[in-house]
Amino acid sequence: MKKFRHILLFGLALTLSYSVTQAQYAFRVLASSGKSKVAGGGNLRVGGSLKSANRVTVSPRSYLSLVHKSGGTVQISKAGTYSIASLEQKLAKTKASVSKRYATYIISELTKGGKENINKNRYKYMNVTGSVKRDLTFNIINLFMASSNNYHNPKVTIKWNPLAMNKSYKVTIENLFNDELATSTVTDTSITIDFSQYKAEDQRFLVRVTPVQRKQAVKSRTCEIGQMNKKVEASFKKAYGSFKKSISGKMNAADKLSEAFIMEDHKLFVDALNSFREAVKMSGNDEAYITAYHQFLIRHGIGDYAKYVIK
């Protein structure tokens, strides 16, 4: 894990309270680098909610990205204390002056020389870079799963990046003792597996994808996935049920992010991945949403996360 030691990204703990309805919160924390605090509440955490009455303090050389319940974002790279109610008002004014569906309000500061806007390089300070391009990889198959995952619905679609000079892939399902339960060969870079048809200890499985044409030249990765235990499932149902009740009408991009945070908090990483991607799409590929997606990948070592990490 040494490669992550210089990465100051989202908080490791997701301290979410999804009993808070949409009407009760103004923003959620989308991304954070450095030190940012809420008055009387300690450090800000990814997915944490902020009400209009709150005030936040951003330390020097820190970055804070907030997503409003309407879908717009506020990005702060200037040290100071900010009123959430004031940020709401300024975001609303920005939205009224631009044609984008989801507005972005930026608070930045100059470097010591007074020439460069620190916000221009804000992702440099967050140690995040890269693009969402679906590149070919050469020596490893990047599964879009964490090393350990839960599922709620046993029908799970697993995806991976295409491998250069390879046309088909072998998907192997094993129990935790490495006993093979099933194999499938596909020509696509995804497969839907119904895990309910297999039996294993605690319904936990290992999934591995290997190339058919380049078996000897490529490392494969093994990921664990299984049914969440009853305690976690009860927590998930309560959180997700409360969240769904708070939605009136069709979900917007901010709602999709809230959904992603709930999934992530319960180790439903495949579902969280889909929700993050959908949020990016709904936002019109907004930069702040893309960064949140990249940080999610880095946080859990999912897929091609390594290309978004500055060494």
N, C-alpha and C positions, 0 to 999 in steps of 0.2 A: 504493500500500500504506500510505499515511499513516494511514488509518482504523484500522489495526491497531496503531499504535505504542504505544497505551496499554493494549493487551490483553496481559496476562501470563497466557497459557494454557498448554497443553501444550508441552513441548519440541519444537523443530522436527525434531530427529533422533529416530528411533525406534531405540533401542539394545536390541533384543530378542534373546534367545537362546532359541530354541524347542527346543533340544535338552534344556533343563531339563524334566523331567517334572512332572506334576501333583503327585506326591508330594514333589518337592524344593522347591517354592516354597510360601510361605504366602499372600502378597498380590502383586497387581500394582498399579502406579500407575494410578489411574483419572483423576485430575485434579490439577493443581497450579498454584497462583498464588503469586507471591513466590518465596522461596528455601527449598527443602527439600533436605537432603542425607542420604545414607546414610554411616555411619561407614566411612572407608577407601575409599569408592567414588565420591565426587564428587556432583554434582547428580543428582536423580532425574528420570527421563524417563518420558513416557507409555508404558505397556505394560511398563516395566521390572519385573523380578521381585524380590521380597524374601523372604529365608529367615527362619526362626524365630530364627536366631542373630544377625540384623542388628539394628542400632539406627538410628533416623532422627532427624534434628534439624530442627525446623520453626522458622523465624525469625519475629520479631514481624510482625504484620499479613500473615501468609501463610496459605495454605489448602492442605491436602493431603487428598485423597480416595483411599482404598485399597479394592480389591475383593478379598475373600478367595476362595480356591479353592472354597469352599462356596457362594459367591454373595452373602454378606453384605458390608456395607461399613463402613468406619471413616472418619469425617470429622473432621479436626483443624484447628481455627482458633486454638488456644492454643499460644504459643511454648513450646518445650521439647524435650527429648530423650526418645524413647520406644523401649522394647524391643518388637520385633515379637512375641516370644513372649508378652509381657504383653498386647499388643493382641489377640492371638488368644484368650487366656483371657477377657478382658473382653467380646469380641464373642460368645463362646460363652455367657457368662452372660446377656447381653442377649437372645440368641436363645431361651434357655430361659424367659425371662419375658414374651415377646411372642408374639402369634398369627400375625404376618406370616411368610411363607415365608422371606424374606430379611431378616434383622435389620440394623439400623443402630446403630452405637455412635458417639456424638458427644462430642468433647472440645472445649469452647468456653471463651471467656474474656469477662469483662465489659469494658465500655468504661471510660474513666478515671472517669466519673461513678459507676460501679458499679451502674448500673441496667439498661443494655441489654446483652443477650447478643449478642456479635459474630457468633455462629453464625446468628442470626436473619437477618442480612444478608450471609451468607457469599458468596452469588453476586454481590452488589454489588461485593465486593472482588475477585471473579474477573472482573468486567466481563461477566457473563453474565446474561441475563434472557429473558423471553418464555415461550411455551407451545408445545405440540406441535399446536396447532389448525391444521387445513389451511385456511388463509384463501384467499379469492379475491384475486387480484392484478389491477391495473388497467392498468398501462402496461409491463409486462415479463413475459416467460415465464421462470420460474425452473426450469431443468433441474436435476435431481438428479444432476449429474455435475460433476467437477472440470474445469478448463480443458483438462487433458491426462490421459488415462486409459489403462490397459491392460486387456486381457481375456485370460482363460485359455481359457474356453469361448466360441467365437465367437457363440453365441446369447445376446444381451444384451437385458435388458428395461430400457428407458429410461423414466423417469417425469418428470412436471413438475406444477407447481401449476395448478389451473384458472384460467382468465382470465375476468374478469367480462364479460358481454355477448358471449360467444363460445361457439359450440356445437361447432365442429370445428377440427382442427389439421392443418397440412401438415408432414410430416416429410421433410426433404431430406438425402440422403447424398451427399457429395462426396469427391473425393480431395484431397490437400493443395494441388493446383493450382487448386482450386475448379471442377473439371470435375464436372458433375452425373452421378451414377451411378444414382440412383433417388429416387423420391418416393412418399409414401403419404399418404392423408388418413384420419384417424381421428376418431371422436367421443368416445373415451375420453381419459384423460390419461396413457396409457402405451402403449408399443409394444414388441414383441419383434422384434429384427432379427438375422438370421443373416448375419454379416459374411463368412462363408466363401464366399458366393455372389458376392462382389465382388472385383475385383482392383485393387490400388493399390500405390504405392511403399512397400515395407516393411510392407504391409498396415496402413497408417495412414489413418484416415478423419476427415472432418468431419461433424458432425451438427448440424442446425439445425431448430428447431421454430418455426413461425409460425402465427398465428391466421388462419383463413379469412375470418371475418366482419370482422376489424378490422386488416387488413393495414397500412394507412397510419398507424394510431395507436399501434402497439406496436413497441418494439425487440425484436429476437430475439437470442438468444445462440448462438454457435457453439462447440461443444466438440470436441476431438480425442479419438479413441479408436483403439486398435489392438492388435495382437497383441504380447505381451511378447517381447523378444528372447531368444535361447537362454540367455544367461548369467543373466538375471533369472528365466527360467522354471525353470532348474535350481535356483536358490536357493529359489524358491517351493516347488517340489516337495519339496525336502529339508526345509524348515521346516514345511510343512503335513503332510507325511508323519510327521514326528516328533511334531507336535502330535496328530494323529489316534491315533497309537499310545499316547499318554499318557491318552487318554480311555477310561474303563471304563464301559460302559453309556451311558445317554442324556446328552446335553449339558445342563448347567445354564446359568444366565445368565452366570456368570463364564467358562465355557468359550466361550460365544458372543462375549464380549468379546475373549478371547484370539484367537479366529478373526478377529474384525474387525481387530485389531492386525496380524495377519499379512497380511491382504488390503491394509490401508492401507500397510504397509511396502513392498509390491510394486506400488503404484499401481493396485491393483484396486479403485478407489474405488466403483464401482457395487456390487460384491460386499461391500465393507466397509460400505457404507450399509445393505444388507440385513441384515448380521450385527448392526450396531448397533441397528437397529430391532427385530430379533428378540430381542436381549438386553433391550431396554426392555420388550417385551411379556412375556418370561419372568419378568422381575423384578416384574411387577405394577405397572408404571409407577413404579418407585422413583425418587425425586428425583435420587439420585446417578447413576443410569444415564441418565436423561434429560439431565442436565447433560453427561455424557460424549458423548452423541449430538450435542447442540448445539455443543459445542466442536469436534467432528469437522467439522461443517458449516462453522464459522467458519474452522477451520484451512486448509481447501481451497477456500473460497468456493463451497460447494455449495448449490444450491437457494435457500431463503429465509433463508440464514444471516444476512443483514443485520439482521433483526428481533431477533436475539439479541445484538447488539453495542450497548453503551452508548457513545454518541458523546462 
